[in-house]
């Protein structure tokens, strides 16, 4: 409810001004069916609303709302995501998204799977442990300006490399700290967007793609679904001013940067990224929202937000935004 109040106050909209509502969360994590109905209570019973839900990060709910606006069935939409990881056994829940015949019955946890991917990348020469530590150090420094970050500090790469492994080759700083949280984004079309913002962040490209959930049938050191989504969204890495990547592990930022063809010009995760705060099922939506804020504030002209879901960067979504 406080998140709704904040975003509506920032836009000057009332609940009855929203044509379409869409959310992202996980019934598995909450441990009960249709758990998102509890969140609908925050919308209110009256006036009646058009509402939908995705069992994923709310970045995919944003895509559904985006399509709704493109069809002309709505002019405004409020998209929100939430997750209370502390209420369940997160690593065990995330194992349920694995191949149900081979991998899921083994109950491998998400950090161990990420460690397998990190090791594959190291062995293939895609990056080094020092490169991973540099990502974490840069994220922590950037997060000093983000009051909602869970981790911050000015540790150097040398300081971080001295830490013990939690799942070889991952150290604690290589893994995003999972927390409870929620996020919301307002979409508006055409003149409505111009009325709400002097400088809207216009979505100029939006796409998502998926790789196989079976870990043994894909090269874990590449992210073809991210490359395909970027191409479909018209992302030109060399033209971006900034990009917010949903990379829950330090090596995944390096893999995504290569997959998306990011050049040296783009500022990567100026917010500190999810390595400094990873609320489940709203972290991907937050990346798009934070990238949009850079455009609306005039600090950037062309940006991208990215979200991922599934094991080892299995599914990827890219949203490109520009200022007019």
ChimeraX attribute file (.defattr): number of C-alpha atoms within 10 A of each C-alpha:
attribute: neighborCount
match mode: 1-to-1
recipient: residues
	/A:1	11
	/A:2	9
	/A:3	15
	/A:4	20
	/A:5	13
	/A:6	12
	/A:7	16
	/A:8	19
	/A:9	11
	/A:10	12
	/A:11	13
	/A:12	10
	/A:13	15
	/A:14	10
	/A:15	16
	/A:16	12
	/A:17	13
	/A:18	19
	/A:19	18
	/A:20	21
	/A:21	23
	/A:22	23
	/A:23	30
	/A:24	27
	/A:25	27
	/A:26	25
	/A:27	14
	/A:28	17
	/A:29	21
	/A:30	20
	/A:31	13
	/A:32	10
	/A:33	10
	/A:34	14
	/A:35	15
	/A:36	22
	/A:37	10
	/A:38	9
	/A:39	15
	/A:40	16
	/A:41	10
	/A:42	13
	/A:43	17
	/A:44	11
	/A:45	9
	/A:46	8
	/A:47	8
	/A:48	9
	/A:49	16
	/A:50	11
	/A:51	16
	/A:52	15
	/A:53	21
	/A:54	18
	/A:55	16
	/A:56	21
	/A:57	27
	/A:58	31
	/A:59	35
	/A:60	28
	/A:61	25
	/A:62	29
	/A:63	19
	/A:64	19
	/A:65	28
	/A:66	21
	/A:67	14
	/A:68	17
	/A:69	20
	/A:70	12
	/A:71	10
	/A:72	9
	/A:73	12
	/A:74	19
	/A:75	22
	/A:76	22
	/A:77	24
	/A:78	24
	/A:79	28
	/A:80	28
	/A:81	33
	/A:82	24
	/A:83	24
	/A:84	19
	/A:85	20
	/A:86	12
	/A:87	11
	/A:88	13
	/A:89	13
	/A:90	18
	/A:91	16
	/A:92	15
	/A:93	18
	/A:94	18
	/A:95	21
	/A:96	17
	/A:97	14
	/A:98	20
	/A:99	15
	/A:100	13
	/A:101	9
	/A:102	11
	/A:103	17
	/A:104	16
	/A:105	12
	/A:106	11
	/A:107	15
	/A:108	16
	/A:109	17
	/A:110	17
	/A:111	21
	/A:112	16
	/A:113	16
	/A:114	26
	/A:115	22
	/A:116	18
	/A:117	23
	/A:118	29
	/A:119	20
	/A:120	15
	/A:121	21
	/A:122	17
	/A:123	12
	/A:124	11
	/A:125	10
	/A:126	16
	/A:127	15
	/A:128	16
	/A:129	19
	/A:130	13
	/A:131	15
	/A:132	26
	/A:133	24
	/A:134	19
	/A:135	24
	/A:136	30
	/A:137	26
	/A:138	21
	/A:139	26
	/A:140	26
	/A:141	20
	/A:142	21
	/A:143	26
	/A:144	17
	/A:145	13
	/A:146	17
	/A:147	9
	/A:148	11
	/A:149	20
	/A:150	18
	/A:151	19
	/A:152	22
	/A:153	14
	/A:154	14
	/A:155	15
	/A:156	15
	/A:157	18
	/A:158	12
	/A:159	11
	/A:160	19
	/A:161	16
	/A:162	9
	/A:163	12
	/A:164	12
	/A:165	13
	/A:166	15
	/A:167	16
	/A:168	14
	/A:169	18
	/A:170	25
	/A:171	21
	/A:172	16
	/A:173	24
	/A:174	28
	/A:175	23
	/A:176	22
	/A:177	18
	/A:178	20
	/A:179	16
	/A:180	16
	/A:181	18
	/A:182	24
	/A:183	23
	/A:184	22
	/A:185	22
	/A:186	21
	/A:187	22
	/A:188	23
	/A:189	17
	/A:190	12
	/A:191	10
	/A:192	12
	/A:193	19
	/A:194	13
	/A:195	12
	/A:196	14
	/A:197	15
	/A:198	11
	/A:199	16
	/A:200	23
	/A:201	28
	/A:202	20
	/A:203	19
	/A:204	15
	/A:205	18
	/A:206	24
	/A:207	20
	/A:208	24
	/A:209	18
	/A:210	19
	/A:211	19
	/A:212	15
	/A:213	19
	/A:214	15
	/A:215	19
	/A:216	9
	/A:217	9
	/A:218	14
	/A:219	12
	/A:220	20
	/A:221	23
	/A:222	18
	/A:223	24
	/A:224	22
	/A:225	22
	/A:226	30
	/A:227	23
	/A:228	20
	/A:229	24
	/A:230	28
	/A:231	17
	/A:232	15
	/A:233	20
	/A:234	16
	/A:235	25
	/A:236	17
	/A:237	22
	/A:238	13
	/A:239	14
	/A:240	23
	/A:241	22
	/A:242	24
	/A:243	29
	/A:244	29
	/A:245	27
	/A:246	28
	/A:247	26
	/A:248	25
	/A:249	26
	/A:250	27
	/A:251	29
	/A:252	25
	/A:253	22
	/A:254	18
	/A:255	21
	/A:256	23
	/A:257	18
	/A:258	17
	/A:259	19
	/A:260	22
	/A:261	14
	/A:262	20
	/A:263	16
	/A:264	11
	/A:265	12
	/A:266	19
	/A:267	15
	/A:268	24
	/A:269	25
	/A:270	21
	/A:271	24
	/A:272	26
	/A:273	31
	/A:274	29
	/A:275	30
	/A:276	27
	/A:277	22
	/A:278	24
	/A:279	24
	/A:280	25
	/A:281	30
	/A:282	26
	/A:283	32
	/A:284	31
	/A:285	28
	/A:286	29
	/A:287	25
	/A:288	26
	/A:289	20
	/A:290	21
	/A:291	29
	/A:292	29
	/A:293	16
	/A:294	22
	/A:295	23
	/A:296	20
	/A:297	15
	/A:298	12
	/A:299	12
	/A:300	19
	/A:301	19
	/A:302	26
	/A:303	30
	/A:304	32
	/A:305	26
	/A:306	29
	/A:307	28
	/A:308	27
	/A:309	19
	/A:310	19
	/A:311	23
	/A:312	25
	/A:313	26
	/A:314	21
	/A:315	21
	/A:316	28
	/A:317	26
	/A:318	31
	/A:319	28
	/A:320	26
	/A:321	26
	/A:322	23
	/A:323	20
	/A:324	12
